Amino acid sequence: MQVNRNASASSFGWEFQANAAVVLFVRHIRQASAVRVEGARDDIEIILEDGSRVYCQAKARATNNPGEGSTTRFYQALETLKDDLESPDCDAILYVTNDDHPFGKTYDIAALHEDAELHFSELSDEVQDFVKGRALEAGIKADDLGKFSVRVIGFYGDDESTRRRIIMRHVENSLESINCLSAVQLNKTRLRSQWGQMLQENSSKLDLSICISKKEFIWPIIVEACEVSHDDKFFDECDEDLVGDVLCAFRRAIDSQSERFSLTTKILSDYQDYRRACDGSRSRVKTAFIKDSWKNYIGELGADCLDEEEQRVLSGLVISKVINRGHLIDSVRMEVGL
């Protein structure tokens, strides 16, 4: 007998939904503006730049038997997707599952195994007939199936690295597409965890209008790229107690920028203006810029309550990290359409 080894099928489903949202938002990141988990209409809603939405029904298989209960899950998804099609902002509808047999074992579509997406028109005639028949039963018009796609995301196993390997692949691919992996070493596992936590927290918001913006979603990449530790060379001439206080202030300051890139944009713009007016090596110009400009950013860093020495070191550290990661920051903004 097949045994369900997951402690809770419902918690497994919640975890799949959040991780599926990571994959789907990353896939649409260039044309998307925000994402909502457990939205007003559907499990996952991708809000596009033009205001239209991709509505996604996420259904997870928690048993050890692929195909078990898959047709029931598909029928249930169609009931909600039918209502989504009635919304004037509906750009597309998507059924996403972790089951390699999303339409039952009768229809084994090898191209969908583990990690793939197919539009209705890409399905075989036999499968199209099946989907069309079930859709008509749910009240979906045949013409509306031009908006339908199915997505399989491999997500199963007691071992976390096994269960999340497909999710990690998408995280890595997204970073490679914006040249992040070659520019700096990022903790990809921590980044996936941050994204998953953001999306799970988003699903708990009672105000269904609260979404995660693209800027908010992308910001953890910048946070990871600007990671600082006690042994950072910037602290070579600082007292150990000061280092600890500044590190705490640095993490609070950089986290508070989550919804915007305004501070990084301001620093990089100011630095470029300063550099054009100065002679000398990049290192000397950067040092001079920090010395002359650190007071300009205290308010935006929320550092007014710190003493002057802490303000100086904190501001200087932020300026240094932003300048050093300027190319990566610009690359991220350009590639994701910010």
C-alpha positions, 0 to 999 in steps of 0.5 A: 500500500502507498503511504503518505509520508508527509506529516500534513497534506495541507501544510505541504500544499501551502508550501507548494503554493508559495514555491510555485509562486516563486517559479511563476513570478520569476518566469513572468518577471519582465512583464509583471509588476506584482504577485499575490498569493491567496488573492481575491480570486485565485491561489496565485495572481500575477499582475502584469504591467498593463494591469491584466492578470495571470490567474493560477490554480495550484494543486499539490499531490501529497501522496507517493502515487503520481496520478492519484486524485489528479483528475479530481484536483484538475476538476476542482481547479477548473471550477475556480478558473471558470470564474477567473475568465469572467474577470475583465482583467484576465490575461491567462489562466494556469493550472499548476501542479506537482503531479507528472500526470495532471490529467490522470494516468490515462494521459501520460504527457512526457513533455510535462514531467517534472518541470514544463508548461504547455499551452492548450494548443500544444497538447495532443488532440486526444488531451485537448478533447479531454480538457475541452470536455471537462472545461465545458462541464465546468462552464468554460467556453471552448473559445476561452481555452486559448487562455489556458495552460498547464504547468508541472513543477516537480516538488515532492520528497521528505528531503528538502533538497530533493523536494526543492531542486526544481525551485532551486533550478529556477532561482539559479536560472533567474540569477544567471539571466541577469549575470548575478552568479558571475558577478558575485557569490550569492547564497541561492538557498537563502534567497529562495527561502527569503522569497518563499517566506515573503510569499507565504506571509503575503498569503496571510494578509487579510487585505487581499489588495496587498501584493508583493511588488517586483521591486520588493521581490527583487530587493533580496538579490541586492541584500545578498550581494551587499552582505557584510560580515565582521571581517569585512576590510571596511572595518579594519580600522574600527573598534570591535564594539562599533563594528557590532553596532554598525552591522546591526544598523546596516541590516536594519537600514538595507532591509528598510529599502525593500520597496524601492531602489531610490537610495541606491540610485541616488548614491550611484548618480551622486558618485558618477557626478563626483567622479566626473569632477575629480581626478585620480584612481577609482579607489581614491575617488571612492574614498574621497566621495565617502568622506565628503558625502556620507552625511547626505544619506543619514536620513534615508538610512534611518540613522538619525538616532545613532551617534556621529561615529556610528552614522559615519561608518554606517553611511560609508559602509552602505556607500562602499557596498552600493558603489562596488555592486553598482554594475550588478544593481544596474544589471538587475534593474535592466534585466527585470524591467525596473 
